[in-house]
Amino acid sequence: VQLQASGGGLVQPGGSLRLSCAASGRFFSNIRMGWYRQAPGKQRELVARITSGGNANYADSMKGRFTISRDNAKNTVYLQMNSLEPEDTAVYYCNAFDYASAKTYWGQGTLVTVSS
């Protein structure tokens, strides 16, 4: 599975961004997709995941602000981020878990900076 993330950038506190991650190389519908993030000096953490059937789960601090979705026809997963806070500043990584092979794949990361 190859993953290409995009959509990061600089946004003011309270603003919004939408990240996208396009997957290729395997049957997208059989892959669980997710977003993780890593802030400077911190460990990588889960943001949200969505199963092939569309069931989503979120880290507690993102609930109500972030929404993960997927378009199986476009082999793409999205992360809509609203009410962004400076603490959301991090490199966001797209993640894929292939049910068939039990392998995990990572995209290259996209930087989100929340600052005034």
DRENPA-3360 file (N, C-alpha, C; in nm, 2 decimals, always signed):
BEGIN
1 = VQLQASGG = +0.08/-0.12/+0.00/+0.00/+0.00/+0.00/+0.09/+0.12/+0.00 ~ +0.06/+0.21/-0.09/+0.13/+0.34/-0.09/+0.03/+0.45/-0.05 ~ +0.08/+0.54/+0.03/-0.01/+0.64/+0.09/+0.05/+0.78/+0.06 ~ -0.04/+0.87/+0.01/+0.01/+1.01/-0.02/-0.08/+1.10/+0.06 ~ -0.03/+1.17/+0.16/-0.11/+1.26/+0.24/-0.09/+1.41/+0.19 ~ -0.19/+1.49/+0.20/-0.18/+1.63/+0.16/-0.28/+1.71/+0.25 ~ -0.27/+1.84/+0.24/-0.37/+1.93/+0.30/-0.32/+2.00/+0.42 ~ -0.20/+1.98/+0.47/-0.15/+2.05/+0.58/-0.12/+2.19/+0.55;
9 = GLVQPGGS = -0.09/+2.27/+0.65/-0.05/+2.41/+0.63/-0.06/+2.48/+0.76 ~ -0.06/+2.62/+0.75/-0.07/+2.71/+0.86/-0.21/+2.76/+0.87 ~ -0.26/+2.75/+0.99/-0.40/+2.80/+1.02/-0.40/+2.87/+1.15 ~ -0.49/+2.97/+1.16/-0.51/+3.04/+1.29/-0.59/+2.96/+1.39 ~ -0.57/+2.98/+1.52/-0.65/+2.91/+1.62/-0.80/+2.93/+1.59 ~ -0.88/+2.83/+1.60/-1.02/+2.83/+1.57/-1.05/+2.80/+1.43 ~ -0.95/+2.79/+1.34/-0.97/+2.76/+1.20/-0.99/+2.62/+1.17 ~ -1.00/+2.59/+1.04/-1.02/+2.45/+1.00/-0.92/+2.41/+0.88;
17 = LRLSCAAS = -0.90/+2.28/+0.87/-0.82/+2.23/+0.76/-0.88/+2.09/+0.73 ~ -0.86/+2.05/+0.61/-0.90/+1.91/+0.57/-0.78/+1.84/+0.51 ~ -0.74/+1.73/+0.57/-0.63/+1.65/+0.52/-0.69/+1.54/+0.43 ~ -0.61/+1.50/+0.34/-0.65/+1.39/+0.25/-0.54/+1.29/+0.24 ~ -0.57/+1.17/+0.22/-0.47/+1.06/+0.20/-0.52/+0.97/+0.09 ~ -0.45/+0.96/-0.01/-0.48/+0.87/-0.12/-0.40/+0.75/-0.11 ~ -0.47/+0.63/-0.13/-0.40/+0.50/-0.11/-0.40/+0.43/-0.25 ~ -0.30/+0.36/-0.27/-0.29/+0.28/-0.39/-0.22/+0.15/-0.36;
25 = GRFFSNIR = -0.24/+0.05/-0.45/-0.16/-0.07/-0.43/-0.23/-0.19/-0.38 ~ -0.34/-0.17/-0.31/-0.42/-0.28/-0.26/-0.57/-0.24/-0.27 ~ -0.65/-0.34/-0.24/-0.80/-0.32/-0.24/-0.83/-0.23/-0.12 ~ -0.86/-0.10/-0.15/-0.89/+0.00/-0.05/-1.00/-0.04/+0.05 ~ -1.10/-0.11/-0.01/-1.21/-0.14/+0.08/-1.18/-0.24/+0.18 ~ -1.07/-0.31/+0.17/-1.02/-0.41/+0.27/-0.92/-0.35/+0.37 ~ -0.91/-0.22/+0.37/-0.80/-0.16/+0.45/-0.87/-0.07/+0.55 ~ -0.82/-0.08/+0.68/-0.86/+0.02/+0.78/-0.77/+0.14/+0.77;
33 = MGWYRQAP = -0.82/+0.26/+0.76/-0.74/+0.38/+0.75/-0.74/+0.46/+0.88 ~ -0.64/+0.54/+0.89/-0.63/+0.62/+1.01/-0.54/+0.73/+1.00 ~ -0.55/+0.82/+1.09/-0.46/+0.94/+1.10/-0.40/+0.94/+1.24 ~ -0.27/+0.96/+1.24/-0.19/+0.97/+1.37/-0.12/+1.11/+1.36 ~ -0.07/+1.16/+1.47/+0.01/+1.28/+1.47/+0.12/+1.27/+1.57 ~ +0.22/+1.35/+1.54/+0.34/+1.36/+1.63/+0.38/+1.50/+1.64 ~ +0.37/+1.55/+1.76/+0.41/+1.69/+1.79/+0.55/+1.69/+1.83 ~ +0.62/+1.80/+1.82/+0.76/+1.81/+1.85/+0.79/+1.76/+2.00;
41 = GKQRELVA = +0.88/+1.67/+2.01/+0.92/+1.62/+2.14/+0.82/+1.52/+2.20 ~ +0.72/+1.48/+2.13/+0.62/+1.39/+2.18/+0.61/+1.27/+2.10 ~ +0.55/+1.16/+2.15/+0.53/+1.04/+2.08/+0.41/+1.05/+1.98 ~ +0.42/+0.97/+1.88/+0.31/+0.96/+1.78/+0.19/+0.91/+1.85 ~ +0.07/+0.97/+1.82/-0.05/+0.93/+1.89/-0.16/+0.92/+1.78 ~ -0.26/+0.84/+1.82/-0.38/+0.82/+1.73/-0.46/+0.94/+1.73 ~ -0.51/+0.98/+1.61/-0.61/+1.08/+1.60/-0.75/+1.02/+1.58 ~ -0.75/+0.94/+1.47/-0.88/+0.88/+1.44/-0.85/+0.76/+1.34;
49 = RITSGGNA = -0.95/+0.67/+1.35/-0.94/+0.55/+1.25/-1.08/+0.52/+1.20 ~ -1.08/+0.47/+1.08/-1.21/+0.43/+1.02/-1.19/+0.29/+0.95 ~ -1.29/+0.21/+0.98/-1.28/+0.07/+0.93/-1.33/+0.07/+0.78 ~ -1.31/-0.04/+0.72/-1.35/-0.06/+0.58/-1.51/-0.04/+0.57 ~ -1.58/-0.07/+0.68/-1.72/-0.05/+0.68/-1.77/+0.08/+0.72 ~ -1.67/+0.17/+0.76/-1.71/+0.31/+0.79/-1.73/+0.34/+0.93 ~ -1.69/+0.25/+1.02/-1.70/+0.27/+1.16/-1.58/+0.35/+1.21 ~ -1.60/+0.46/+1.28/-1.49/+0.55/+1.31/-1.47/+0.56/+1.46;
57 = NYADSMKG = -1.35/+0.57/+1.51/-1.32/+0.60/+1.65/-1.22/+0.71/+1.65 ~ -1.22/+0.78/+1.76/-1.14/+0.90/+1.78/-1.07/+0.90/+1.92 ~ -0.95/+0.97/+1.92/-0.89/+1.00/+2.05/-0.98/+1.10/+2.12 ~ -0.98/+1.09/+2.25/-1.08/+1.17/+2.33/-1.07/+1.32/+2.30 ~ -0.94/+1.37/+2.28/-0.92/+1.51/+2.27/-0.97/+1.56/+2.13 ~ -1.00/+1.47/+2.04/-1.04/+1.51/+1.90/-1.19/+1.50/+1.88 ~ -1.25/+1.43/+1.97/-1.40/+1.41/+1.96/-1.47/+1.54/+1.95 ~ -1.56/+1.55/+1.85/-1.64/+1.67/+1.84/-1.57/+1.78/+1.75;
65 = RFTISRDN = -1.44/+1.77/+1.73/-1.37/+1.87/+1.65/-1.32/+1.81/+1.52 ~ -1.29/+1.68/+1.52/-1.23/+1.62/+1.40/-1.33/+1.51/+1.35 ~ -1.33/+1.50/+1.22/-1.42/+1.40/+1.16/-1.34/+1.32/+1.05 ~ -1.33/+1.19/+1.06/-1.26/+1.11/+0.96/-1.37/+1.05/+0.87 ~ -1.34/+1.04/+0.75/-1.43/+0.98/+0.65/-1.35/+0.92/+0.54 ~ -1.41/+0.84/+0.46/-1.34/+0.77/+0.35/-1.43/+0.77/+0.23 ~ -1.37/+0.77/+0.11/-1.44/+0.75/-0.01/-1.37/+0.63/-0.08 ~ -1.44/+0.52/-0.08/-1.38/+0.40/-0.13/-1.37/+0.41/-0.28;
73 = AKNTVYLQ = -1.45/+0.48/-0.35/-1.44/+0.49/-0.49/-1.32/+0.57/-0.53 ~ -1.27/+0.66/-0.45/-1.15/+0.74/-0.48/-1.03/+0.69/-0.40 ~ -1.05/+0.58/-0.32/-0.93/+0.53/-0.25/-0.87/+0.64/-0.16 ~ -0.96/+0.71/-0.10/-0.91/+0.83/-0.02/-0.98/+0.84/+0.11 ~ -0.90/+0.88/+0.21/-0.95/+0.90/+0.35/-0.92/+1.05/+0.38 ~ -1.02/+1.11/+0.45/-1.01/+1.25/+0.48/-1.01/+1.27/+0.64 ~ -0.96/+1.38/+0.68/-0.97/+1.42/+0.82/-1.00/+1.57/+0.82 ~ -1.13/+1.60/+0.85/-1.18/+1.73/+0.87/-1.15/+1.78/+1.01;
81 = MNSLEPED = -1.07/+1.88/+1.02/-1.03/+1.93/+1.15/-1.09/+2.07/+1.17 ~ -1.17/+2.09/+1.27/-1.23/+2.22/+1.31/-1.19/+2.26/+1.44 ~ -1.21/+2.39/+1.47/-1.18/+2.45/+1.60/-1.03/+2.41/+1.64 ~ -0.94/+2.43/+1.55/-0.80/+2.39/+1.57/-0.74/+2.48/+1.68 ~ -0.66/+2.42/+1.76/-0.59/+2.48/+1.87/-0.44/+2.47/+1.85 ~ -0.36/+2.56/+1.91/-0.22/+2.55/+1.90/-0.16/+2.41/+1.93 ~ -0.23/+2.34/+2.03/-0.19/+2.21/+2.07/-0.21/+2.10/+1.96 ~ -0.28/+2.14/+1.86/-0.30/+2.05/+1.74/-0.18/+2.05/+1.65;
89 = TAVYYCNA = -0.09/+2.14/+1.67/+0.03/+2.15/+1.58/+0.11/+2.02/+1.59 ~ +0.13/+1.96/+1.47/+0.20/+1.84/+1.46/+0.22/+1.80/+1.32 ~ +0.30/+1.69/+1.30/+0.30/+1.63/+1.17/+0.19/+1.52/+1.17 ~ +0.10/+1.52/+1.08/-0.01/+1.42/+1.07/+0.03/+1.32/+0.97 ~ +0.01/+1.19/+1.01/+0.05/+1.08/+0.93/-0.07/+1.00/+0.90 ~ -0.08/+0.96/+0.77/-0.18/+0.87/+0.73/-0.13/+0.73/+0.75 ~ -0.23/+0.64/+0.79/-0.19/+0.50/+0.83/-0.29/+0.41/+0.77 ~ -0.24/+0.29/+0.73/-0.33/+0.19/+0.67/-0.30/+0.06/+0.73;
97 = FDYASAKT = -0.40/-0.02/+0.76/-0.39/-0.15/+0.81/-0.46/-0.24/+0.71 ~ -0.38/-0.33/+0.65/-0.43/-0.43/+0.56/-0.48/-0.55/+0.63 ~ -0.61/-0.58/+0.63/-0.66/-0.69/+0.70/-0.61/-0.82/+0.64 ~ -0.59/-0.83/+0.51/-0.55/-0.95/+0.44/-0.41/-0.99/+0.49 ~ -0.31/-0.90/+0.50/-0.18/-0.93/+0.53/-0.14/-0.90/+0.67 ~ -0.23/-0.83/+0.74/-0.20/-0.78/+0.88/-0.08/-0.69/+0.88 ~ -0.05/-0.62/+0.77/+0.06/-0.52/+0.77/+0.01/-0.38/+0.79 ~ +0.09/-0.30/+0.84/+0.06/-0.16/+0.86/+0.15/-0.07/+0.77;
105 = YWGQGTLV = +0.10/+0.03/+0.72/+0.17/+0.12/+0.63/+0.15/+0.26/+0.67 ~ +0.26/+0.34/+0.64/+0.25/+0.48/+0.68/+0.28/+0.57/+0.56 ~ +0.21/+0.69/+0.56/+0.24/+0.79/+0.46/+0.35/+0.88/+0.51 ~ +0.39/+0.98/+0.43/+0.50/+1.06/+0.46/+0.48/+1.17/+0.56 ~ +0.36/+1.20/+0.59/+0.33/+1.30/+0.69/+0.31/+1.44/+0.63 ~ +0.22/+1.51/+0.69/+0.19/+1.65/+0.64/+0.18/+1.74/+0.77 ~ +0.25/+1.85/+0.76/+0.26/+1.94/+0.88/+0.14/+2.03/+0.89 ~ +0.09/+2.03/+1.01/-0.02/+2.12/+1.04/+0.03/+2.21/+1.15;
113 = TVSS = +0.03/+2.34/+1.13/+0.07/+2.44/+1.23/-0.05/+2.53/+1.26 ~ -0.08/+2.54/+1.39/-0.19/+2.63/+1.43/-0.12/+2.74/+1.51 ~ -0.13/+2.86/+1.45/-0.06/+2.97/+1.52/-0.12/+3.10/+1.46 ~ -0.12/+3.20/+1.55/-0.17/+3.33/+1.51/-0.05/+3.42/+1.46;
% end
